[in-house]
């Protein structure tokens, strides 16, 4: 048995059709088609939720939110974590996030598939759970939209 | 807490009916996993106004939910516009 494999199980909101959950007063949506995480609820609430986040000089163009294309500023979260010592913790170092301000979205934070590129994740609509299985091995990725000027993102687990 | 809106205890279905397409802030929420079964609605507001409320009421033991998921289609374009059940 490989003991380095960790499992984090999150309860999805049953009444929503899409895979969403709450963690630390933040509403998350798992978007398996996305390649960059997007915060939708404005900069002030973002900084309240992630007070150590730093604004970068980069911006990105987001489209598909129903209001045309908009520019979104990119922030860096030094350490992003889902879960805790009790549940298991999935951590990402230097997570770059496009921070935007949208209306009519029931979620604050859209998580991208790239954040789980080296993990296995299962969305169970029957049990309404999101199960993430990950190795403790560190891995890095560069967000496609951020270009070469941004340092690599590191993902690890505890 | 800066605002007291309505302290009547409501079911989730009642919240959806009374405050459609808004965010609600719920005190003493009875939960079923991640879902609200019932609670006291202390604020109900559209998106941007609720963000301001959340800024001032973080870590106050409230549960925040939108009574509908909104009209976000996903920022990956999709040809599927009509859901077939």
gemmi code that builds the backbone of each chain (N, CA, C; Angstrom):
import gemmi

chains = {
    "A": [
        ("UNK", (0.839, -1.198, 0.000), (0.000, 0.000, 0.000), (0.879, 1.254, 0.000)),
        ("UNK", (0.568, 2.163, -0.900), (1.338, 3.393, -0.999), (0.771, 4.418, -0.024)),
        ("UNK", (1.496, 4.654, 1.051), (0.967, 5.531, 2.099), (1.139, 7.006, 1.758)),
        ("UNK", (1.804, 7.299, 0.646), (1.970, 8.706, 0.302), (0.722, 9.277, -0.372)),
        ("UNK", (-0.204, 8.416, -0.732), (-1.438, 8.880, -1.358), (-2.387, 9.412, -0.280)),
        ("UNK", (-2.839, 10.621, -0.472), (-3.748, 11.262, 0.466), (-5.115, 11.453, -0.191)),
        ("UNK", (-6.131, 11.519, 0.619), (-7.482, 11.706, 0.104), (-8.162, 12.851, 0.841)),
        ("UNK", (-8.739, 13.730, 0.084), (-9.542, 14.817, 0.646), (-10.951, 14.692, 0.088)),
        ("UNK", (-11.913, 14.610, 0.990), (-13.311, 14.459, 0.583), (-14.090, 15.711, 0.971)),
        ("UNK", (-14.715, 16.319, -0.008), (-15.483, 17.539, 0.224), (-16.946, 17.290, -0.133)),
        ("UNK", (-17.829, 17.811, 0.692), (-19.260, 17.642, 0.435), (-19.745, 18.713, -0.529)),
        ("UNK", (-20.369, 18.275, -1.604), (-20.909, 19.216, -2.577), (-22.297, 19.687, -2.146)),
        ("UNK", (-22.663, 20.837, -2.630), (-23.996, 21.373, -2.331), (-25.010, 20.624, -3.193)),
        ("UNK", (-25.915, 19.950, -2.538), (-26.841, 19.065, -3.250), (-27.810, 19.831, -4.128)),
        ("UNK", (-28.168, 21.006, -3.720), (-29.216, 21.724, -4.444), (-28.700, 22.420, -5.699)),
        ("UNK", (-27.415, 22.463, -5.872), (-26.852, 23.049, -7.083), (-26.555, 21.932, -8.079)),
        ("UNK", (-26.750, 22.237, -9.344), (-26.476, 21.245, -10.380), (-24.978, 21.053, -10.591)),
        ("UNK", (-24.227, 22.122, -10.386), (-22.791, 22.064, -10.672), (-22.001, 21.707, -9.415)),
        ("UNK", (-20.828, 21.130, -9.605), (-20.048, 20.681, -8.430), (-19.483, 21.852, -7.642)),
        ("UNK", (-20.151, 22.207, -6.568), (-19.744, 23.364, -5.782), (-19.730, 22.999, -4.302)),
        ("UNK", (-18.901, 23.692, -3.572), (-18.785, 23.438, -2.145), (-18.358, 24.723, -1.447)),
        ("UNK", (-18.505, 24.722, -0.137), (-18.072, 25.863, 0.664), (-16.894, 25.455, 1.524)),
        ("UNK", (-15.925, 26.327, 1.593), (-14.813, 26.096, 2.502), (-14.372, 27.454, 3.033)),
        ("UNK", (-14.358, 27.613, 4.341), (-13.969, 28.873, 4.988), (-14.726, 30.073, 4.433)),
        ("UNK", (-16.027, 29.934, 4.344), (-16.917, 31.011, 3.893), (-16.696, 31.409, 2.439)),
        ("UNK", (-16.040, 30.583, 1.693), (-15.861, 30.833, 0.259), (-16.616, 29.762, -0.504)),
        ("UNK", (-17.377, 30.205, -1.502), (-18.118, 29.264, -2.331), (-17.274, 28.919, -3.558)),
        ("UNK", (-16.977, 27.637, -3.697), (-16.124, 27.170, -4.778), (-16.936, 26.429, -5.831)),
        ("UNK", (-16.505, 26.551, -7.060), (-17.046, 25.756, -8.161), (-15.885, 25.032, -8.824)),
        ("UNK", (-16.027, 23.745, -8.984), (-15.011, 22.953, -9.676), (-15.332, 22.986, -11.165)),
        ("UNK", (-14.453, 23.582, -11.949), (-14.664, 23.698, -13.390), (-13.609, 22.861, -14.099)),
        ("UNK", (-14.003, 21.689, -14.513), (-13.027, 20.761, -15.094), (-12.591, 21.182, -16.490)),
        ("UNK", (-13.207, 22.205, -17.036), (-12.781, 22.688, -18.351), (-11.910, 23.918, -18.282)),
        ("UNK", (-11.701, 24.442, -17.108), (-10.968, 25.703, -16.978), (-9.475, 25.452, -16.829)),
        ("UNK", (-8.686, 26.398, -17.325), (-7.242, 26.236, -17.137), (-6.638, 27.303, -16.252)),
        ("UNK", (-7.443, 28.221, -15.774), (-6.929, 29.190, -14.807), (-8.013, 29.466, -13.772)),
        ("UNK", (-7.649, 29.455, -12.506), (-8.655, 29.769, -11.483), (-9.096, 31.223, -11.571)),
        ("UNK", (-10.359, 31.455, -11.304), (-10.926, 32.804, -11.374), (-11.708, 33.087, -10.104)),
        ("UNK", (-11.379, 34.206, -9.481), (-12.177, 34.708, -8.364), (-13.195, 35.674, -8.960)),
        ("UNK", (-14.464, 35.498, -8.618), (-15.543, 36.241, -9.275), (-16.119, 37.359, -8.422)),
        ("UNK", (-15.747, 37.458, -7.168), (-16.480, 38.303, -6.222), (-15.751, 39.574, -5.817)),
        ("UNK", (-14.891, 40.072, -6.700), (-14.264, 41.359, -6.451), (-13.025, 41.273, -5.571)),
        ("UNK", (-12.221, 42.333, -5.654), (-10.920, 42.314, -4.987), (-11.033, 42.393, -3.463)),
        ("UNK", (-11.977, 43.165, -2.971), (-12.058, 43.340, -1.513), (-12.353, 42.022, -0.801)),
        ("UNK", (-13.333, 41.312, -1.314), (-13.683, 40.042, -0.681), (-12.571, 39.008, -0.889)),
        ("UNK", (-11.903, 39.100, -2.035), (-10.776, 38.201, -2.277), (-9.691, 38.405, -1.220)),
        ("UNK", (-9.363, 39.662, -0.958), (-8.295, 39.942, 0.006), (-8.721, 39.626, 1.434)),
        ("UNK", (-10.008, 39.684, 1.689), (-10.488, 39.256, 3.003), (-10.291, 37.749, 3.169)),
        ("UNK", (-10.545, 37.023, 2.108), (-10.419, 35.563, 2.159), (-8.967, 35.108, 2.078)),
        ("UNK", (-8.162, 35.884, 1.363), (-6.753, 35.513, 1.171), (-5.886, 36.735, 1.468)),
        ("UNK", (-5.738, 37.071, 2.739), (-5.062, 38.325, 3.095), (-3.579, 38.369, 2.723)),
        ("UNK", (-2.988, 37.216, 2.492), (-1.571, 37.210, 2.117), (-1.367, 37.285, 0.609)),
        ("UNK", (-2.449, 37.359, -0.145), (-2.330, 37.419, -1.603), (-1.690, 38.737, -2.028)),
        ("UNK", (-0.927, 38.654, -3.103), (-0.235, 39.840, -3.612), (-0.667, 40.097, -5.050)),
        ("UNK", (-0.890, 41.353, -5.338), (-1.289, 41.745, -6.690), (-0.056, 41.744, -7.591)),
        ("UNK", (-0.168, 41.150, -8.753), (0.925, 41.173, -9.707), (0.653, 42.280, -10.725)),
        ("UNK", (1.576, 42.468, -11.609), (1.374, 43.475, -12.665), (0.683, 42.864, -13.874)),
        ("UNK", (0.406, 41.585, -13.818), (-0.192, 40.902, -14.965), (-1.710, 41.041, -14.964)),
        ("UNK", (-2.259, 41.058, -16.147), (-3.713, 40.991, -16.291), (-4.024, 39.881, -17.284)),
        ("UNK", (-5.246, 39.478, -17.311), (-5.657, 38.504, -18.306), (-7.028, 38.905, -18.826)),
        ("UNK", (-7.366, 38.388, -19.969), (-8.672, 38.667, -20.566), (-9.564, 37.462, -20.329)),
        ("UNK", (-10.692, 37.711, -19.770), (-11.637, 36.634, -19.515), (-12.865, 36.835, -20.390)),
        ("UNK", (-13.351, 35.756, -20.928), (-14.584, 35.840, -21.706), (-15.444, 34.634, -21.366)),
        ("UNK", (-16.692, 34.720, -21.774), (-17.588, 33.602, -21.555), (-18.427, 33.741, -20.306)),
        ("UNK", (-18.340, 34.890, -19.647), (-19.154, 35.108, -18.457), (-20.469, 35.806, -18.788)),
        ("UNK", (-20.735, 35.988, -20.057), (-22.006, 36.568, -20.448), (-21.979, 38.073, -20.570)),
        ("UNK", (-20.835, 38.680, -20.284), (-20.778, 40.138, -20.373), (-19.619, 40.583, -21.264)),
        ("UNK", (-19.309, 39.788, -22.261), (-18.205, 40.127, -23.131), (-16.864, 39.853, -22.476)),
        ("UNK", (-15.827, 40.393, -23.084), (-14.489, 40.159, -22.557), (-14.128, 41.258, -21.565)),
        ("UNK", (-13.536, 40.844, -20.453), (-13.096, 41.843, -19.485), (-11.645, 41.554, -19.098)),
        ("UNK", (-10.997, 42.579, -18.609), (-9.656, 42.402, -18.063), (-9.775, 42.036, -16.589)),
        ("UNK", (-8.959, 41.111, -16.175), (-8.930, 40.720, -14.766), (-7.492, 40.802, -14.278)),
        ("UNK", (-7.316, 41.337, -13.087), (-5.978, 41.410, -12.519), (-5.582, 40.036, -11.983)),
        ("UNK", (-4.290, 39.801, -11.981), (-3.799, 38.515, -11.491), (-3.149, 38.706, -10.126)),
        ("UNK", (-3.597, 37.918, -9.191), (-3.014, 37.897, -7.850), (-2.264, 36.590, -7.652)),
        ("UNK", (-1.330, 36.635, -6.731), (-0.611, 35.422, -6.330), (-0.963, 35.101, -4.884)),
        ("UNK", (-1.462, 33.902, -4.674), (-1.695, 33.424, -3.313), (-0.485, 32.578, -2.919)),
        ("UNK", (0.256, 32.996, -1.911), (1.490, 32.254, -1.556), (1.226, 30.792, -1.210)),
        ("UNK", (0.181, 30.563, -0.423), (-0.165, 29.183, -0.066), (-1.686, 29.054, -0.078)),
        ("UNK", (-2.179, 28.296, -1.004), (-3.613, 28.024, -1.092), (-3.843, 26.608, -0.596)),
        ("UNK", (-4.823, 26.443, 0.280), (-5.071, 25.114, 0.841), (-6.552, 24.803, 0.864)),
        ("UNK", (-6.860, 23.589, 0.547), (-8.188, 23.032, 0.789), (-8.025, 21.941, 1.825)),
        ("UNK", (-8.896, 21.958, 2.823), (-8.818, 20.941, 3.857), (-7.888, 21.353, 4.973)),
        ("UNK", (-7.823, 20.509, 5.999), (-6.986, 20.794, 7.150), (-6.297, 19.511, 7.612)),
        ("UNK", (-5.642, 19.601, 8.750), (-4.897, 18.441, 9.229), (-5.801, 17.246, 9.507)),
        ("UNK", (-7.045, 17.532, 9.842), (-7.987, 16.461, 10.166), (-8.501, 15.774, 8.903)),
        ("UNK", (-8.828, 16.580, 7.895), (-9.447, 16.018, 6.692), (-8.433, 15.610, 5.639)),
        ("UNK", (-7.208, 16.079, 5.772), (-6.241, 16.004, 4.691), (-6.211, 17.372, 4.029)),
        ("UNK", (-5.048, 17.730, 3.549), (-4.888, 19.094, 3.040), (-4.211, 19.063, 1.674)),
        ("UNK", (-4.861, 19.691, 0.730), (-4.296, 19.817, -0.615), (-3.819, 21.250, -0.770)),
        ("UNK", (-2.535, 21.419, -1.026), (-1.951, 22.752, -0.989), (-1.297, 23.107, -2.299)),
        ("UNK", (-1.396, 24.367, -2.633), (-0.757, 24.886, -3.839), (0.035, 26.123, -3.452)),
        ("UNK", (1.296, 26.102, -3.792), (2.141, 27.255, -3.520), (2.182, 28.155, -4.767)),
        ("UNK", (2.116, 29.437, -4.553), (2.140, 30.409, -5.649), (1.015, 30.154, -6.649)),
        ("UNK", (-0.172, 30.195, -6.149), (-1.328, 30.028, -7.030), (-1.690, 31.386, -7.631)),
        ("UNK", (-1.675, 31.449, -8.933), (-2.045, 32.685, -9.623), (-3.523, 32.631, -9.984)),
        ("UNK", (-4.204, 33.688, -9.639), (-5.665, 33.722, -9.762), (-6.073, 34.990, -10.490)),
        ("UNK", (-6.945, 34.852, -11.458), (-7.545, 36.036, -12.090), (-8.670, 36.519, -11.180)),
        ("UNK", (-8.594, 37.766, -10.802), (-9.584, 38.315, -9.867), (-10.493, 39.287, -10.621)),
        ("UNK", (-11.760, 38.940, -10.657), (-12.743, 39.712, -11.408), (-13.929, 40.022, -10.518)),
        ("UNK", (-14.835, 40.768, -11.058), (-16.010, 41.201, -10.301), (-17.236, 40.977, -11.170)),
        ("UNK", (-17.908, 39.886, -10.920), (-19.055, 39.510, -11.739), (-20.329, 39.479, -10.916)),
        ("UNK", (-21.419, 39.741, -11.600), (-22.745, 39.579, -11.007), (-23.340, 38.246, -11.415)),
        ("UNK", (-24.360, 37.864, -10.673), (-25.198, 36.730, -11.033), (-24.426, 35.415, -11.130)),
        ("UNK", (-23.465, 35.251, -10.261), (-22.763, 33.979, -10.156), (-22.842, 33.543, -8.696)),
        ("UNK", (-23.273, 32.327, -8.481), (-23.451, 31.853, -7.118), (-22.188, 31.335, -6.462)),
        ("UNK", (-21.048, 31.603, -7.067), (-19.785, 31.079, -6.568), (-18.766, 32.210, -6.500)),
        ("UNK", (-17.862, 32.093, -5.544), (-16.799, 33.092, -5.441), (-15.574, 32.696, -6.255)),
        ("UNK", (-15.252, 31.423, -6.213), (-13.938, 30.986, -6.699), (-14.128, 29.783, -7.629)),
        ("UNK", (-13.728, 29.961, -8.879), (-13.815, 28.869, -9.845), (-12.448, 28.180, -9.899)),
        ("UNK", (-12.440, 26.940, -9.492), (-11.194, 26.173, -9.473), (-10.978, 25.527, -10.839)),
        ("UNK", (-9.759, 25.575, -11.309), (-9.475, 25.078, -12.654), (-8.914, 23.661, -12.612)),
        ("UNK", (-9.087, 22.965, -13.719), (-8.557, 21.607, -13.826), (-7.049, 21.575, -13.636)),
        ("UNK", (-6.359, 22.626, -14.046), (-4.896, 22.643, -13.934), (-4.422, 22.556, -12.482)),
        ("UNK", (-5.256, 22.977, -11.567), (-4.876, 22.918, -10.153), (-4.812, 21.481, -9.645)),
        ("UNK", (-5.385, 20.581, -10.399), (-5.445, 19.178, -9.968), (-4.833, 18.270, -11.028)),
        ("UNK", (-3.870, 18.834, -11.759), (-3.323, 18.130, -12.919), (-2.642, 16.814, -12.549)),
        ("UNK", (-2.105, 16.729, -11.349), (-1.412, 15.503, -10.947), (-2.209, 14.734, -9.895)),
        ("UNK", (-3.437, 15.124, -9.708), (-4.294, 14.430, -8.739), (-5.393, 13.685, -9.490)),
        ("UNK", (-5.990, 12.744, -8.811), (-7.217, 12.128, -9.316), (-8.372, 12.764, -8.566)),
        ("UNK", (-9.391, 13.137, -9.298), (-10.555, 13.667, -8.586), (-11.825, 13.028, -9.125)),
        ("UNK", (-12.735, 12.780, -8.227), (-13.990, 12.131, -8.578), (-15.141, 12.992, -8.101)),
        ("UNK", (-15.992, 13.348, -9.019), (-17.216, 14.069, -8.671), (-18.343, 13.054, -8.675)),
        ("UNK", (-18.881, 12.796, -7.514), (-19.987, 11.848, -7.407), (-21.296, 12.616, -7.296)),
        ("UNK", (-22.118, 12.509, -8.334), (-23.428, 13.156, -8.269), (-24.394, 12.355, -7.409)),
        ("UNK", (-24.117, 11.070, -7.267), (-24.983, 10.247, -6.410), (-24.752, 10.583, -4.944)),
        ("UNK", (-23.489, 10.672, -4.557), (-23.168, 10.970, -3.159), (-22.984, 12.459, -2.906)),
        ("UNK", (-22.905, 13.230, -3.984), (-22.649, 14.668, -3.903), (-21.357, 14.940, -3.127)),
        ("UNK", (-20.308, 14.347, -3.601), (-18.993, 14.565, -3.012), (-17.967, 14.833, -4.108)),
        ("UNK", (-16.940, 15.536, -3.718), (-15.742, 15.696, -4.543), (-14.610, 15.055, -3.766)),
        ("UNK", (-14.034, 14.013, -4.337), (-12.934, 13.314, -3.679), (-11.663, 13.559, -4.478)),
        ("UNK", (-10.665, 14.089, -3.813), (-9.383, 14.379, -4.451), (-8.344, 13.443, -3.860)),
        ("UNK", (-7.711, 12.658, -4.704), (-6.631, 11.767, -4.279), (-5.331, 12.309, -4.868)),
        ("UNK", (-4.359, 12.493, -4.005), (-3.146, 13.153, -4.453), (-1.943, 12.549, -3.755)),
        ("UNK", (-0.833, 12.705, -4.415), (0.428, 12.222, -3.864), (1.112, 13.374, -3.150)),
        ("UNK", (1.925, 13.043, -2.182), (2.638, 14.103, -1.477), (3.748, 14.719, -2.330)),
        ("UNK", (4.018, 14.089, -3.442), (5.074, 14.603, -4.301), (4.721, 16.013, -4.786)),
        ("UNK", (5.711, 16.883, -4.759), (5.507, 18.253, -5.202), (5.462, 18.286, -6.725)),
        ("UNK", (4.562, 19.073, -7.267), (4.622, 19.302, -8.707), (4.378, 20.772, -9.008)),
        ("UNK", (4.777, 21.172, -10.179), (4.666, 22.570, -10.561), (3.949, 22.679, -11.885)),
        ("UNK", (3.273, 23.788, -12.079), (2.709, 24.070, -13.386), (2.701, 25.571, -13.615)),
        ("UNK", (2.672, 25.933, -14.869), (2.600, 27.341, -15.225), (1.238, 27.606, -15.842)),
        ("UNK", (0.529, 28.585, -15.352), (-0.783, 28.861, -15.934), (-0.649, 29.293, -17.382)),
        ("UNK", (-1.429, 28.701, -18.237), (-1.320, 28.961, -19.670), (-1.519, 30.433, -19.980)),
        ("UNK", (-2.486, 31.030, -19.320), (-2.835, 32.403, -19.668), (-1.857, 33.422, -19.117)),
        ("UNK", (-1.051, 33.015, -18.187), (-0.187, 33.988, -17.531), (1.113, 34.239, -18.285)),
        ("UNK", (1.468, 33.370, -19.216), (2.667, 33.589, -19.991), (3.923, 33.201, -19.246)),
        ("UNK", (5.050, 33.560, -19.840), (6.328, 33.101, -19.307), (6.865, 33.974, -18.187)),
        ("UNK", (6.267, 35.123, -17.976), (6.846, 36.062, -17.020), (6.515, 35.696, -15.568)),
        ("UNK", (5.643, 34.749, -15.401), (5.238, 34.384, -14.041), (5.930, 33.094, -13.630)),
        ("UNK", (6.379, 33.080, -12.394), (7.070, 31.896, -11.911), (6.124, 30.700, -11.841)),
        ("UNK", (6.713, 29.560, -11.736), (5.899, 28.350, -11.733), (5.081, 28.231, -10.454)),
        ("UNK", (3.975, 27.556, -10.595), (3.114, 27.267, -9.460), (3.510, 25.912, -8.907)),
        ("UNK", (3.557, 25.825, -7.603), (3.939, 24.575, -6.980), (2.754, 23.995, -6.218)),
        ("UNK", (2.517, 22.747, -6.412), (1.438, 22.072, -5.721), (2.029, 21.015, -4.807)),
        ("UNK", (1.578, 20.974, -3.600), (2.044, 19.928, -2.723), (0.967, 19.608, -1.706)),
        ("UNK", (1.235, 18.653, -0.915), (0.208, 18.182, 0.025), (0.827, 17.888, 1.367)),
        ("UNK", (0.000, 17.940, 2.394), (0.457, 17.583, 3.733), (-0.430, 16.510, 4.296)),
    ],
    "B": [
        ("UNK", (-22.493, 41.999, 14.230), (-23.313, 41.976, 13.031), (-23.919, 43.361, 12.832)),
        ("UNK", (-23.790, 43.898, 11.627), (-24.184, 45.278, 11.385), (-25.656, 45.426, 11.005)),
        ("UNK", (-26.282, 44.351, 10.640), (-27.624, 44.479, 10.092), (-28.478, 43.306, 10.540)),
        ("UNK", (-29.664, 43.595, 10.984), (-30.613, 42.546, 11.306), (-31.779, 42.682, 10.339)),
        ("UNK", (-31.998, 41.683, 9.534), (-32.952, 41.791, 8.441), (-34.277, 41.150, 8.785)),
        ("UNK", (-34.234, 39.923, 9.160), (-35.464, 39.181, 9.429), (-35.074, 37.995, 10.280)),
        ("UNK", (-35.588, 37.934, 11.467), (-35.166, 36.879, 12.371), (-36.112, 35.681, 12.381)),
        ("UNK", (-37.084, 35.694, 11.474), (-37.983, 34.537, 11.405), (-37.229, 33.339, 10.855)),
        ("UNK", (-37.495, 32.193, 11.420), (-36.827, 30.979, 10.946), (-37.551, 30.475, 9.699)),
        ("UNK", (-36.791, 30.256, 8.652), (-37.361, 29.855, 7.373), (-36.725, 28.564, 6.895)),
        ("UNK", (-37.482, 27.812, 6.118), (-36.899, 26.667, 5.428), (-36.166, 27.183, 4.183)),
        ("UNK", (-35.325, 26.319, 3.612), (-34.623, 26.736, 2.391), (-35.622, 27.052, 1.280)),
        ("UNK", (-36.658, 26.238, 1.165), (-37.669, 26.480, 0.124), (-38.319, 27.847, 0.312)),
        ("UNK", (-38.554, 28.221, 1.545), (-39.128, 29.549, 1.803), (-38.133, 30.651, 1.443)),
        ("UNK", (-36.871, 30.443, 1.752), (-35.856, 31.441, 1.382), (-35.825, 31.642, -0.125)),
        ("UNK", (-35.874, 30.544, -0.858), (-35.837, 30.626, -2.322), (-37.061, 31.371, -2.838)),
        ("UNK", (-38.194, 31.102, -2.226), (-39.443, 31.727, -2.664), (-39.482, 33.220, -2.329)),
        ("UNK", (-39.031, 33.569, -1.144), (-39.116, 34.964, -0.694), (-37.996, 35.822, -1.289)),
        ("UNK", (-36.813, 35.218, -1.437), (-35.644, 35.965, -1.905), (-35.073, 35.328, -3.170)),
        ("UNK", (-35.827, 35.293, -4.241), (-35.329, 34.614, -5.441), (-34.120, 35.319, -6.045)),
        ("UNK", (-33.177, 34.529, -6.524), (-32.043, 35.054, -7.278), (-31.225, 36.065, -6.480)),
        ("UNK", (-31.115, 35.814, -5.183), (-30.319, 36.687, -4.318), (-29.423, 35.819, -3.434)),
        ("UNK", (-28.542, 36.507, -2.731), (-27.775, 35.839, -1.687), (-28.514, 36.015, -0.361)),
        ("UNK", (-28.459, 34.998, 0.458), (-28.985, 35.115, 1.809), (-27.855, 34.849, 2.802)),
        ("UNK", (-27.922, 35.549, 3.921), (-27.021, 35.302, 5.050), (-27.861, 34.667, 6.141)),
        ("UNK", (-27.485, 33.488, 6.558), (-28.340, 32.699, 7.434), (-27.635, 32.449, 8.773)),
        ("UNK", (-28.343, 32.768, 9.818), (-27.835, 32.562, 11.180), (-28.452, 31.288, 11.750)),
        ("UNK", (-27.700, 30.615, 12.592), (-28.172, 29.377, 13.227), (-28.715, 28.399, 12.197)),
        ("UNK", (-27.964, 28.225, 11.140), (-28.428, 27.375, 10.046), (-28.422, 25.906, 10.457)),
        ("UNK", (-29.520, 25.257, 10.163), (-29.581, 23.794, 10.280), (-29.116, 23.245, 8.941)),
        ("UNK", (-28.072, 22.428, 8.971), (-27.433, 21.998, 7.729), (-27.663, 20.518, 7.454)),
        ("UNK", (-27.701, 20.197, 6.194), (-27.624, 18.819, 5.725), (-26.382, 18.751, 4.857)),
        ("UNK", (-25.270, 18.385, 5.464), (-24.004, 18.468, 4.738), (-23.696, 19.914, 4.428)),
        ("UNK", (-23.596, 20.231, 3.143), (-23.298, 21.601, 2.733), (-24.551, 22.405, 2.416)),
        ("UNK", (-25.706, 21.802, 2.612), (-26.964, 22.459, 2.247), (-27.694, 22.995, 3.475)),
        ("UNK", (-28.297, 24.157, 3.306), (-29.106, 24.741, 4.379), (-30.484, 24.089, 4.371)),
        ("UNK", (-30.888, 23.586, 5.516), (-32.262, 23.102, 5.664), (-33.178, 24.229, 6.134)),
        ("UNK", (-32.707, 24.972, 7.135), (-33.494, 26.082, 7.653), (-32.566, 27.018, 8.419)),
        ("UNK", (-33.096, 28.170, 8.763), (-32.303, 29.118, 9.534), (-32.959, 30.479, 9.566)),
        ("UNK", (-32.286, 31.392, 10.257), (-32.787, 32.753, 10.365), (-32.068, 33.624, 9.339)),
        ("UNK", (-32.809, 34.187, 8.433), (-32.225, 35.041, 7.408), (-31.976, 36.426, 7.999)),
        ("UNK", (-30.723, 36.798, 8.110), (-30.402, 38.109, 8.669), (-30.125, 39.136, 7.578)),
        ("UNK", (-29.926, 38.674, 6.357), (-29.771, 39.598, 5.235), (-30.057, 38.842, 3.949)),
        ("UNK", (-30.659, 39.545, 3.004), (-30.872, 39.010, 1.657), (-30.603, 40.141, 0.686)),
        ("UNK", (-29.666, 39.915, -0.207), (-29.221, 41.013, -1.059), (-28.771, 40.493, -2.414)),
        ("UNK", (-28.810, 41.374, -3.429), (-28.209, 40.990, -4.711), (-26.693, 40.884, -4.575)),
        ("UNK", (-26.066, 40.421, -5.620), (-24.669, 39.995, -5.554), (-23.716, 41.034, -4.940)),
        ("UNK", (-23.649, 42.204, -5.550), (-22.641, 43.171, -5.104), (-22.924, 43.697, -3.694)),
        ("UNK", (-24.193, 43.869, -3.378), (-24.521, 44.345, -2.035), (-24.183, 43.298, -0.977)),
        ("UNK", (-24.366, 42.045, -1.332), (-24.019, 41.005, -0.359), (-22.515, 40.927, -0.139)),
        ("UNK", (-21.743, 41.259, -1.166), (-20.286, 41.255, -0.966), (-19.893, 42.273, 0.103)),
        ("UNK", (-20.503, 43.421, 0.070), (-20.217, 44.441, 1.084), (-20.640, 43.934, 2.461)),
        ("UNK", (-21.798, 43.314, 2.506), (-22.269, 42.762, 3.784), (-21.298, 41.705, 4.294)),
        ("UNK", (-20.822, 40.866, 3.405), (-19.884, 39.814, 3.817), (-18.578, 40.408, 4.336)),
        ("UNK", (-18.157, 41.505, 3.743), (-16.927, 42.139, 4.209), (-17.027, 42.539, 5.679)),
        ("UNK", (-18.223, 42.923, 6.084), (-18.409, 43.401, 7.457), (-18.919, 42.319, 8.403)),
        ("UNK", (-19.201, 41.162, 7.877), (-19.772, 40.106, 8.715), (-19.046, 38.773, 8.540)),
        ("UNK", (-17.781, 38.875, 8.193), (-16.983, 37.665, 8.061), (-16.775, 37.019, 9.429)),
        ("UNK", (-16.723, 35.732, 9.461), (-16.476, 34.966, 10.692), (-17.508, 35.254, 11.777)),
        ("UNK", (-18.721, 35.577, 11.352), (-19.792, 35.855, 12.303), (-20.694, 34.647, 12.496)),
        ("UNK", (-20.274, 33.517, 11.971), (-21.069, 32.308, 12.129), (-22.248, 32.221, 11.177)),
        ("UNK", (-22.213, 33.034, 10.128), (-23.304, 33.015, 9.154), (-22.964, 32.077, 8.000)),
        ("UNK", (-24.003, 31.538, 7.399), (-23.834, 30.745, 6.179), (-24.384, 31.569, 5.027)),
        ("UNK", (-23.592, 31.718, 3.990), (-23.988, 32.521, 2.837), (-24.260, 31.601, 1.652)),
        ("UNK", (-25.416, 31.790, 1.058), (-25.760, 31.018, -0.139), (-26.553, 31.893, -1.091)),
        ("UNK", (-26.408, 31.602, -2.368), (-27.275, 32.229, -3.360), (-28.469, 31.313, -3.559)),
        ("UNK", (-29.663, 31.877, -3.644), (-30.854, 31.038, -3.746), (-31.006, 30.420, -5.129)),
        ("UNK", (-30.199, 30.872, -6.070), (-30.074, 30.174, -7.350), (-28.603, 30.197, -7.720)),
        ("UNK", (-28.218, 29.348, -8.651), (-26.806, 29.262, -9.022), (-26.354, 30.435, -9.878)),
        ("UNK", (-27.299, 31.237, -10.360), (-26.943, 32.315, -11.268), (-26.889, 31.817, -12.693)),
        ("UNK", (-26.446, 32.696, -13.591), (-26.485, 32.335, -15.013), (-25.099, 32.139, -15.605)),
        ("UNK", (-24.167, 31.748, -14.755), (-22.809, 31.499, -15.231), (-22.785, 30.248, -16.107)),
        ("UNK", (-22.333, 30.435, -17.355), (-22.274, 29.311, -18.286), (-20.934, 28.604, -18.260)),
        ("UNK", (-19.995, 29.134, -17.516), (-18.638, 28.602, -17.574), (-17.848, 29.419, -18.561)),
        ("UNK", (-16.582, 29.649, -18.249), (-15.837, 30.500, -19.160), (-15.131, 29.721, -20.252)),
        ("UNK", (-15.383, 28.438, -20.315), (-15.059, 27.678, -21.508), (-16.326, 27.653, -22.344)),
        ("UNK", (-16.239, 28.129, -23.561), (-17.425, 28.224, -24.399), (-18.010, 26.846, -24.646)),
        ("UNK", (-19.305, 26.785, -24.716), (-19.989, 25.523, -24.920), (-21.120, 25.726, -25.898)),
        ("UNK", (-21.372, 24.703, -26.699), (-22.499, 24.782, -27.625), (-23.798, 24.402, -26.949)),
        ("UNK", (-23.702, 23.787, -25.787), (-24.910, 23.303, -25.122), (-25.569, 24.462, -24.388)),
        ("UNK", (-26.705, 24.850, -24.851), (-27.406, 25.971, -24.224), (-28.703, 25.536, -23.571)),
        ("UNK", (-29.216, 24.426, -23.982), (-30.486, 23.950, -23.435), (-30.239, 22.626, -22.749)),
        ("UNK", (-30.606, 22.545, -21.515), (-30.430, 21.318, -20.763), (-31.584, 20.368, -21.052)),
        ("UNK", (-31.242, 19.124, -21.376), (-32.260, 18.112, -21.659), (-32.247, 17.114, -20.515)),
        ("UNK", (-33.305, 17.040, -19.762), (-33.381, 16.109, -18.627), (-33.933, 14.773, -19.069)),
    ],
}
model = gemmi.Model(1)
for chain_id, residues in chains.items():
    chain = gemmi.Chain(chain_id)
    for i, (resn, *xyz) in enumerate(residues, 1):
        res = gemmi.Residue()
        res.name, res.seqid = resn, gemmi.SeqId(i, " ")
        for name, pos in zip(("N", "CA", "C"), xyz):
            atom = gemmi.Atom()
            atom.name, atom.element = name, gemmi.Element(name[0])
            atom.pos, atom.b_iso = gemmi.Position(*pos), 0.0
            res.add_atom(atom)
        chain.add_residue(res)
    model.add_chain(chain)
structure = gemmi.Structure()
structure.add_model(model)
structure.setup_entities()
